[in-house]
Amino acid sequence: MFVQLKTGYNTDRGPSWIGWVDFSKTWSTAYFRGRTLRRAGGMFDANFYDVQTDEEFWVSGPKRDRTDTRYGPSDPEIEPEALDAYRAFLEGAPLPGRENG
């Protein structure tokens, strides 16, 4: 998944990562880098917030053309354990878990 910190940074300029994100059964909670992120609507430019710090994040699937952010840094940090799957995705393979659509 693509994850970007929104709080404390001008539009789309926060740090971002490509890595594994675990979701609750209902997809309302995401777990990333030791954080618990809860889905919420009504935020200006985010779709999840950290339940402990209230920091806001954007969480989405990565894009093959690497245009994950609109204006900010275009080179997210790639988590080492996700590198092989991400490279395969960039070369045309489906995302893990999405092999059937």
Salt bridges, closest charged atoms under 4 A:
ASP12 OD1 - LYS6 NZ 2.07
ASP12 OD2 - ARG70 NE 2.80
ASP45 OD2 - LYS6 NZ 3.19
ASP45 OD1 - ARG70 NH2 2.70
ASP50 OD2 - ARG35 NH1 2.65
GLU55 OE1 - ARG35 NH1 2.71
GLU77 OE2 - ARG33 NH2 3.01
GLU79 OE2 - ARG33 NE 2.80
